[in-house]
Amino acid sequence: MAHWIHDDIPDQTGRTAIVTGSNTGIGFEAAKALAEKGADVILACRNPQKGQAAVDRILAGNPKGTATLLQLDLADLDAVKAFADRFAEGHDRLDLLILNAGVMVPPESTTAQGFELQFGVNHLGHFALTGHLLPLLKAAEGSRVVVLSSGAARMGQMDFDDLQFTTRGYQAWPAYGASKLANQLFARELQKRLQAGGSDVLVTAAHPGWTATDLQRTAGLFRFLNPFIAMKPPQGALPTLRAATDPDADPVDYFGPHGFMEARGYPVKQRMVDAALDEGVAARLWQVSEELTGVRYGL
Ligand SMILES: NC(=O)c1ccc[n+]([C@@H]2O[C@H](COP(=O)([O-])OP(=O)(O)OC[C@H]3O[C@@H](n4cnc5c(N)ncnc54)[C@H](OP(=O)(O)O)[C@@H]3O)[C@@H](O)[C@H]2O)c1
């Protein structure tokens, strides 16, 4: 079977897309490809200088669509709300929301509201953002939410007694794994609740295998091995782009590379980890996320 590549992205003219963390890495490549295909892309980035530089790089290629910066810091729930409010001032619908931004194994640190940084940014910030933007997603026909997870979800566990790693003490990799498992649980529960409420917003998910990006900035061994093993970002963005645009995608489809250990290759449908299939855990995470963020979906 032929590989799914950039040429397979359908025309995106008239569609508005938000890509979080799109100043670099996979998010940048996804934003660039969508703009090239005609979408109006909002780059949701925390650092305005880096974000504007990314917008300028995309516009320098004379894309068919547009690229605009809107500042978003997922590590501060007030900033997340402010972002959604600013977006809603200029838009009455949203066609595509790509929850891409992420941090991996940083030194111990917390968000503005005191949550462990990886759980706070990778999961809670995106949970809050999606909740704020849901009315605009519902207002668009054929809209989609794409959640970025990782093979690291395999090592994730939802310890509801210690989600912030305070009792156990901070452990960088288990905390990353938990946040990436939370991404999969969130995708499934969001789709379930949307369907139960009669909404046709589609939720899909993706993981980019092993792609050489800034993500490995604090993961020394991975950074060292990047030139030998990892894919380059344009290819690493393909699972995201397929999850975002493939007309044949089904609810909670999870796209990842087809090759050995799903580390490299072209995007195909993959299986989420077993722990993500537990509906009780997904429902509990949803409830806890609503409590921690104060964002209630009404779903
Ligand atoms: N690369 C891989 O091999 C790999 C494997 C599995 C999963 N993933 C997932 O793929 C996604 C993209 O990662 P990547 O590899 O492209 O990493 P990256 O190059 O480091 O990009 C991550 C992006 O997230 C942004 N970000 C971090 N904290 C943020 C915050 N508080 N608010 C808003 N944006 C924030 C970063 O902004 P700054 O530039 O300002 O830091 C950057 O734009 C992540 O969800 C990651 O978990 C990647």
Ligand as a Chemical Component Dictionary entry (heavy atoms), coordinates in Angstrom:
data_LIG
# 
_chem_comp.id                   LIG 
_chem_comp.type                 NON-POLYMER 
_chem_comp.pdbx_formal_charge   0 
_chem_comp.three_letter_code    LIG 
# 
loop_
_chem_comp_atom.comp_id 
_chem_comp_atom.atom_id 
_chem_comp_atom.alt_atom_id 
_chem_comp_atom.type_symbol 
_chem_comp_atom.charge 
_chem_comp_atom.model_Cartn_x 
_chem_comp_atom.model_Cartn_y 
_chem_comp_atom.model_Cartn_z 
_chem_comp_atom.pdbx_ordinal 
LIG N1  N1  N 0  9.703  14.441 19.059 1  
LIG C1  C1  C 0  9.337  13.202 19.400 2  
LIG O1  O1  O 0  10.059 12.226 19.163 3  
LIG C2  C2  C 0  8.026  12.988 20.078 4  
LIG C3  C3  C 0  7.694  11.667 20.436 5  
LIG C4  C4  C 0  6.471  11.441 21.043 6  
LIG C5  C5  C 0  5.587  12.468 21.266 7  
LIG N2  N2  N 1  5.922  13.749 20.909 8  
LIG C6  C6  C 0  4.946  14.808 21.178 9  
LIG O2  O2  O 0  4.845  15.672 20.063 10 
LIG C7  C7  C 0  4.468  16.988 20.497 11 
LIG C8  C8  C 0  5.352  18.029 19.849 12 
LIG O3  O3  O 0  6.663  17.849 20.319 13 
LIG P1  P1  P 0  7.970  18.233 19.489 14 
LIG O4  O4  O 0  8.764  17.002 19.391 15 
LIG O5  O5  O -1 7.642  19.000 18.290 16 
LIG O6  O6  O 0  8.694  19.154 20.594 17 
LIG P2  P2  P 0  9.272  20.654 20.540 18 
LIG O7  O7  O 0  10.036 20.841 19.273 19 
LIG O8  O8  O 0  9.975  20.845 21.832 20 
LIG O9  O9  O 0  7.942  21.517 20.475 21 
LIG C9  C9  C 0  7.121  21.639 21.606 22 
LIG C10 C10 C 0  6.352  22.919 21.497 23 
LIG O10 O10 O 0  5.546  23.067 22.675 24 
LIG C11 C11 C 0  5.737  24.385 23.152 25 
LIG N3  N3  N 0  5.440  24.539 24.556 26 
LIG C12 C12 C 0  6.099  24.034 25.615 27 
LIG N4  N4  N 0  5.557  24.492 26.761 28 
LIG C13 C13 C 0  4.530  25.299 26.421 29 
LIG C14 C14 C 0  3.614  26.081 27.140 30 
LIG N5  N5  N 0  3.648  26.181 28.476 31 
LIG N6  N6  N 0  2.672  26.797 26.458 32 
LIG C15 C15 C 0  2.640  26.756 25.111 33 
LIG N7  N7  N 0  3.516  26.044 24.365 34 
LIG C16 C16 C 0  4.446  25.330 25.018 35 
LIG C17 C17 C 0  7.192  24.693 22.836 36 
LIG O11 O11 O 0  7.443  26.082 22.930 37 
LIG P3  P3  P 0  8.964  26.625 23.150 38 
LIG O12 O12 O 0  9.677  26.463 21.846 39 
LIG O13 O13 O 0  8.745  28.059 23.535 40 
LIG O14 O14 O 0  9.556  25.795 24.231 41 
LIG C18 C18 C 0  7.249  24.161 21.423 42 
LIG O15 O15 O 0  6.690  25.069 20.523 43 
LIG C19 C19 C 0  4.531  16.951 22.021 44 
LIG O16 O16 O 0  3.225  16.828 22.539 45 
LIG C20 C20 C 0  5.335  15.709 22.333 46 
LIG O17 O17 O 0  5.004  15.137 23.582 47 
LIG C21 C21 C 0  7.122  14.018 20.330 48 
# 
loop_
_chem_comp_bond.comp_id 
_chem_comp_bond.atom_id_1 
_chem_comp_bond.atom_id_2 
_chem_comp_bond.value_order 
_chem_comp_bond.pdbx_ordinal 
LIG N1  C1  SING 1  
LIG C1  O1  DOUB 2  
LIG C1  C2  SING 3  
LIG C2  C3  SING 4  
LIG C2  C21 DOUB 5  
LIG C3  C4  DOUB 6  
LIG C4  C5  SING 7  
LIG C5  N2  DOUB 8  
LIG N2  C6  SING 9  
LIG N2  C21 SING 10 
LIG C6  O2  SING 11 
LIG C6  C20 SING 12 
LIG O2  C7  SING 13 
LIG C7  C8  SING 14 
LIG C7  C19 SING 15 
LIG C8  O3  SING 16 
LIG O3  P1  SING 17 
LIG P1  O4  DOUB 18 
LIG P1  O5  SING 19 
LIG P1  O6  SING 20 
LIG O6  P2  SING 21 
LIG P2  O7  DOUB 22 
LIG P2  O8  SING 23 
LIG P2  O9  SING 24 
LIG O9  C9  SING 25 
LIG C9  C10 SING 26 
LIG C10 O10 SING 27 
LIG C10 C18 SING 28 
LIG O10 C11 SING 29 
LIG C11 N3  SING 30 
LIG C11 C17 SING 31 
LIG N3  C12 SING 32 
LIG N3  C16 SING 33 
LIG C12 N4  DOUB 34 
LIG N4  C13 SING 35 
LIG C13 C14 SING 36 
LIG C13 C16 DOUB 37 
LIG C14 N5  SING 38 
LIG C14 N6  DOUB 39 
LIG N6  C15 SING 40 
LIG C15 N7  DOUB 41 
LIG N7  C16 SING 42 
LIG C17 O11 SING 43 
LIG C17 C18 SING 44 
LIG O11 P3  SING 45 
LIG P3  O12 DOUB 46 
LIG P3  O13 SING 47 
LIG P3  O14 SING 48 
LIG C18 O15 SING 49 
LIG C19 O16 SING 50 
LIG C19 C20 SING 51 
LIG C20 O17 SING 52 
# 
